[in-house]
Amino acid sequence: MTPSPRDNDKIDTTGVTNDVLDGSATNDDGESSSIASSDKALLEMLGLTSLNEISTNHDVDENEQAESLRENHTVEPSREVRSRLPLLSQDYLSTVKFLLYEQYQEKSMCVFPHQYSIPADHMRKLTEELIWGGPTVHADRSYETIQVYKNGTIEQRRTLTRLENFVDTHPGWKDLCCGYLRQLLSAALGTEMVLFKEKLNLKPPGGSGFAPHLDSPSLRVAMGGHGPQTFCTVMVAIDDANSKNGCLRICKGKWNEANACTVIQPEQDGNPDAGGRAGAIPSEVADQLDFDDVTCKGGTIVAFNGWAPHRSGANASPFPRRAVFLTYNPKCEGDFHQKYYQRMEKLRNEWREKAGLSNQQKRLDDEKLEQTALSTIPKI
């Protein structure tokens, strides 16, 4: 039976209100204002480590400035990882299944209780290490043109908005994703899970949201019938998430492949990251669904299955809304983490070749974009 997810209850796991975010962290010149000691409580509540921005000297070449920034602000990956994560005894894991298994089966999603959350400052530290980790930390990077209001005019700024394929080169993320979170999820679902893919969304102020979609159709594209068919995505909030800054929104229900929403067929030979991507829900179908805001504190863990419709809005707040999305599959269906990224790189290269884009030029363009985008990231 197709779910009738007419549930208007907001999935609210935090007491943060939207009114808190109405202020701006910058002055009329677009530069960072100083932070008084009384603001420390606000920073903690918002899930932020700093309101300072890197100022831009317009007399200096952007690329030279960005290279200098990266060289001077490299953050070494943390080696003290496990001590910041809650201990997982067998009794602890048994309680997870008791609390969440039925909820996940009935609603296609679940929010892990607070005692299982990851310290928000630990999540923010891992994020900074990933962005500023230098050449030893690999990540596939994506960019977005953001419109920024500054000095009475609207400017366009190319900004780093997403990182993928980084777990294998960073010990802290590896321990979190393939250790702690994998164990938690396996306990909650009652079957051993393995990591399939990962992405970190930075969603800066003005960053766009994601249109309504399903994960499973697009996740099956890379490996086809030779890869896993069952997926669960885990979101860990890095900053506090709410409706104003573009939190995750999910349509709850007992979703599965048999009763899944109609999706738009991908473009043949299309960009595997855009029109060629499967899983987009037509607007007329999405309009009939009720999506609940998943508002939560930084460090909160949320899980949802690959057939649950979900979306997010744009970030209309003056602060970033960062979150990591980790997709897992049952271990019995195989471990395809490395093969997935190898296959996606092949599909992207094939599309670039058909579109007349040089892979070498793409790499050069990406390097230039990274240098420019790094100058837009707040400095700790």
N, C-alpha and C positions, 0 to 999 in steps of 0.2 A: 504494500500500500504506500502510495506516495505521501511523504510527510506533509503536514499542513502546519508549517512553522510560524503560526501567528502568535508568537510569544513576544510581547512588548516589554518584558522585563529586561532592563539593562544588566549586562553581566558586569557588575561593579565590584572590584576588589580593592578599591582605594578610596580614601576620603578626600583626595585632592579635587578641588572645584575648578571650573574653567575661569572663574574670576581671578584666581591667583596669577594666571598667565596673561592678563590683559596689559601688563606693563612691558616696557621695552628695555633692553639692556644697553642701548646705544643712545648717544646724545644727538643733537641736531646735525652735527658734522659727520654722523655715521661712525664715530669712533667709540671705543669702549669707555663706559663710565667707571669710576672707581667703585670698589665694593666695600662697603662698611662692614664691620664685624657683625652688626645686627642682621646682615643679609645671609649669614652662614646657614641659619635655619631654613631660609627660603631655598637656598641652593640644594640642601639635603632633601627637602620635600619635593623639589622639582626633579630630583635625580640627576643633578648637574655637578660637575666638578669645578667649573669656572664660567664666568660670564665674559671673560676677556676675549677680544678678537685680535687677530694679527693685523696690525695697521699696514696700509699699503702706501709706499712712497712712490708716487707717480713719476718721479724723475729717474727711477731705476727700472731697468728692463724686467718684465714679469718673470721671464724664464730664469734669469740670473738670480732674482730674488727667491724664487721657489726652490732652486737648487741649493741655495744657501740655507733656506729654512729646513730642508730635509736633512742636510748635512749637520746642522747645528741642533736639530731636535730629534735625532734618532733615539728611540726608546728600546732598550734591550728587553727581550722577552723575559717574563718573570719565571723564576725557578721554584718559587714557593707557591705551588698551585693547590695541592690537596688540602692544605691547612685551612684554606678559605671556603671549602665546600663542606656541607653537612655530612656527617658520617652515616654510612648506609649499612646498618646491621640487617640480618635476615628478618628479624621481627619488624624492623622499620619498613622493609620492602613488602612484607606481607600486608602491612597496614595500607600501603599504597593501593594494592589491588582491591582490598576491601572497600576503600573509600571511592575509588574512581572507575573501576571496571564497568559497572552497570551504567554509570553516567555517560561514559564514552560510547557504550553500545546503543544507548537510547537517544542521545543528543548528537552523536558524531563528534563531540568535543568535550574537553574537561579542563578545568582550571585546578592546578595542583595547590593544595593548602599552603598557607604561608610558611609553615615550618620546613617545607621542601625548597623554598625560594633560594636563589643564589644572592649573596651580598651584592647590592647594586654597585658599590664602589669597586668590587672585584670585576664585574662586567664592564664597567667603564675603563678600568685599567687594561683589560684584555683588548678592548676596542682601540685604545690609544696605541698600544703596542703593535697592533695590526696595521694601523695607518702609518705610524712612524717607525716601524721596525727595521727599515733599511733593506738591503739586498738579501739578507738571510731569511726574510719572511716573504714568501711568494703569495700573491693574490691576483686573481683576474679582476680588473677594475672597470666600472661603468660610470658614465658621466651624464649629466642633465643640464640643460640651459635653464637657469633660474632667473626669474624677474625680481629684481631687488629695488625697493624704493629708497633713494638716497639723494639728499640735498634737493628735494622737491621734484626730482625726476625719476623715471623708472629706467633702470639699467639692466642689461642682460649679462649674466655671469655664468661661466661654465664651471660646474661644481661636481666634485666626486660624490656620488650618491649610493654606490653599491659595490661590494666586494664579494667574490666567490672563490672557491677552491683554495682555501688557506689552511685547513685543519692539519694537513700532513706536514707543514713546515713550521708550525708553532706549537710547542709543547703544552702551553696552557690551554689553548683551544682544543688540542687533541685530547687532553685529559678530561676536559669538560664534556665534549661532544661524544667521545667514544668510551668514556668512563662513566662519570656521574649521571649524565642525562640518559645515556643508553640503558644503564641499569634501572633508573627510575621508570622509563617508558616500558621496558620489558616487563617489569613488575606490574605496572598498571594494566597492560594489555594481555598479560598472561602468556606471552610468547617472546622468545629472544629476538631482539631487533638489532639491525646494523645500520650504520650511517650510509645514506645514498648520495646526498649532496648537501651543501650549505651555502647560505648567502647572508650577508650582513647589510641591512638597509640603514643608511645614515639619515635619510629624510630631513634635510636642513629646512630652515624657515622658507616657505614658498615652494617646497618640494611637492611634486605631484603624488597622487595616490594611485592605487591599482584598481582597474575596472573589475566588475564581478567576473569570477572565473572559478574553474575547478582545477585541482592540481594533477589528478591522475592522468587525464588525457595527454597533457604535455610531458609528464614524466615518463610515459611509456614510449614516446617518440624516439628517444635516443637509442634504446636497446631493442625496441620492438618486442616481438614474442620471445626473444632470447633472454630478456631481462626480467626483473621483478614486476609483478602486476599489482601488488598491494602496498599502499603507502600511508604513512602517518607523518604529519609535519608538527614539529615542536617549535613554538615561538618563545623566546626568552626576551622580555623587555629589558632594555638597557636604561632608558629614561622612563619616567612616569608617562603613561599613555592615556589620552582622553580624546573626546570627540573633537576638540578644537585643534589638536596637533596631529590628527590623522591616525587614530588608533585602528587596530584590526577590527573588522566587523564580520560576524559569522551568522549565517542562517542555520539555526539549530534544527535538527530532525534526524530521523533514522535513515540516513542517506547511504546508498550503496550503488553499485554499477547498474543494477536492475531498474532502479527508480530515479536515476541521476537526471539532472536538468539537461535540456537540450543545449548543445553548444554549437558555436559557429565552426564550420569546417575550415581548416587552415588553408592558406593560399599555396597552391602547388609551386614548388621551387621558391617559396618565399623565405624571407629572413627568419631563421629559426628562433630569433629572440624578439620577433615582432609579428608580422602578418603570417609567417609560416608556423607560428606557435599554436598548438591546439589548446582547447579548454575555455575559450572566451564564451561567456553567457550572453545571448542576445538581450538588448535593452528591454524588449517587450516581455521577456521571461523574467529578467531581474526585477522589473517593476512589480511583479506579483509576489515577490519574496520579501519577508521581513528579516532584515539584518540587525543584529544586536551589537552594540558597541562593547568591545572588550576593554574596559578601562581598568588599569592596573598600575601597581607600583613597579619601579625598576627592580629587576631580579625575579619577577613573577614568571612562572612556567605555565604555558597553555599548550594543549595538544588537540589536533583535529584531523579527521581522516581525509583521504584524497578526493572524496566525492562531496564534501561539505562546501556549499557555495560560500565564498568569502570575498571581501573587498576592503579597501581603505580609502579615506578621503585625503585631500591635500593638507599640508601642514600650514595652518593659518595662524600659528603662534610665533612669537619671536625667538623660540628656542628649538633646537633639533629634537627629533623624536626617533631615536635609534632602537633597532630591534634585530635580533638574529633569528633566522628561520632555518631550521634543520630538518631535512626530510629523511625518514628511516623506512626500511622495509624489513619484513620477517627474514631472519637469517636462513630459514629453510628455502627461501627463494633466491639465495645467492648474495655474495658480496660484490657489488659492482661500482664502488666509489671511484676508483681510479679509471675504470673502463668508461664510466659515464662521462667524465671530463675529457677523456681522449676522444670519445665518439662525438661529443658536442663540438670540440675544436675542429674535427674533420668536417662536420656538417657546416660550421661557420665558414671554413676555408672554401668549401665547395660553393657555398652561396656567394662569397665575395668574388670568386673566379667567374661565376656566371654573370654576376652584376658588373664585371669589369673593374673590380677593386683589387689593387695589389696588396698582398699580405704584408709586404715590406713597408708600403706606404701606410697601411693600417697601423703597424707597430710604431712608425715614426709619429703618426698623428696621435696615437695613444700616449706616447711619451711626452709630447708637447702638452696634451690635455692634462696629464697627471701633474706636470710641473706647474701649470697655471692653477689647477684645481687645489693643489696643496696649500696655496696661499689663502684660500677661503676657509680653511678648517681652523676652528678656535684652538688657541694654544693654552695648554695647562700651565 
